[in-house]
Amino acid sequence: MKITFIGAGNMAEAIFAGIIKQQVVAASDVCVTDISEERLADLSEKYGVGTSLDNPSAVAEADVIVLAVKPQIFPMVWPEIAHAINPNALVVSVMAGIPSETIAGGKPIRIVRVMPNTPALIGRGAAGIAAGELATEADLHLAEKLMNAVGLAVRVEEEELHAVTAVSGSGPAYVFYLLENMLAAADQMGLEKGVARELALATVMGAAELMKESGEEADALRKKVTSKGGTTAAAINTMIDRGVGESIISAMQACAARSKELADG
Ligand SMILES: NC(=O)c1ccc[n+]([C@@H]2O[C@H](COP(=O)([O-])OP(=O)(O)OC[C@H]3O[C@@H](n4cnc5c(N)ncnc54)[C@H](OP(=O)(O)O)[C@@H]3O)[C@@H](O)[C@H]2O)c1
């Protein structure tokens, strides 16, 4: 299987580094394109992948084409490669917001859309995968295999990718925002920065692992550590009074709405 990545940014690098490491494909079967010659030289040296500055020739021989440019670059890149794609090739788009129907543009192209997130950079990503109109079970399986090399991959319907964006695509930013504010509060309380960082990170990771391993619901676990009149109750009651829960729900609704807006152009 020959696979070409159009756009050699962070997300492309995370995915091809993962699939090479997991031996899903050999580095010699991966081709990466970009507009920066310097970036391509670095990637070639680091991973042993093939590189090209010429998008149309890079897609011509590929069995799988991963579209990993920013969505706003897509209208410039697609016209130059759409005609050069092998008719049997699968197109995997990691671009946020652009519907498979827009990518296909009326042509019989098999497309799978993927909504990844940045922890893919360390092999701990969470991705939603959705089939475009003509994609087959084998195509979905292949996309799953690619994304499993950098974390969790879950199948959803294409319309659900807006919700996936709100949960996991943008999700890391919510956790960073939580950590940012936990650390600001710790600083105000005089806790040494390094100590606070270690404690806060272990807390977020430990809480997530506890929820996963116990199989219990978030509210049940929260209630278990919240004794009436205690310290955790003081914190949670403040959050409830300030509407933090409602804010999170509104924020995620805004994220999904923005995703729909971008999809509608
Ligand atoms: N990062 C995330 O958390 C995340 C999450 C979900 C989905 N995504 C999606 O993943 C895609 C890539 O994101 P990213 O963060 O990896 O972006 P990125 O780092 O900007 O990567 C895009 C790369 O494509 C290059 N490029 C620009 N024009 C090109 C052209 N004509 N031909 C070939 N390459 C070209 C860019 O070069 P220059 O930098 O020189 O312009 C850049 O190296 C986006 O569509 C985004 O929606 C990202």
The ligand as an ORCA input file, in Angstrom:
! r2SCAN-3c Opt
* xyz 0 1
  N      -4.282     19.984     15.036
  C      -5.439     19.505     15.490
  O      -5.728     19.419     16.683
  C      -6.455     18.983     14.534
  C      -7.575     18.325     15.037
  C      -8.504     17.861     14.119
  C      -8.318     18.063     12.759
  N      -7.205     18.734     12.321
  C      -7.065     18.960     10.892
  O      -5.822     18.488     10.445
  C      -5.402     19.274      9.327
  C      -3.966     19.647      9.511
  O      -3.804     20.344     10.735
  P      -2.362     20.680     11.297
  O      -2.549     21.204     12.664
  O      -1.457     19.538     11.049
  O      -2.014     21.916     10.307
  P      -0.613     22.423      9.831
  O       0.426     22.123     10.860
  O      -0.794     23.845      9.350
  O      -0.302     21.492      8.551
  C      -0.654     21.757      7.239
  C       0.630     21.690      6.395
  O       0.266     21.797      5.021
  C       1.217     22.662      4.405
  N       0.682     23.225      3.177
  C       0.150     24.451      2.928
  N      -0.195     24.579      1.630
  C       0.132     23.414      1.027
  C       0.036     22.921     -0.300
  N      -0.465     23.680     -1.280
  N       0.465     21.681     -0.559
  C       0.977     20.890      0.401
  N       1.106     21.303      1.684
  C       0.689     22.541      1.997
  C       1.462     23.699      5.465
  O       2.621     24.465      5.189
  P       2.705     25.962      5.837
  O       2.666     25.796      7.301
  O       4.027     26.468      5.318
  O       1.537     26.722      5.288
  C       1.610     22.806      6.707
  O       2.917     22.280      6.824
  C      -6.324     20.495      9.265
  O      -7.190     20.376      8.171
  C      -7.105     20.444     10.545
  O      -8.440     20.863     10.357
  C      -6.266     19.186     13.177
*
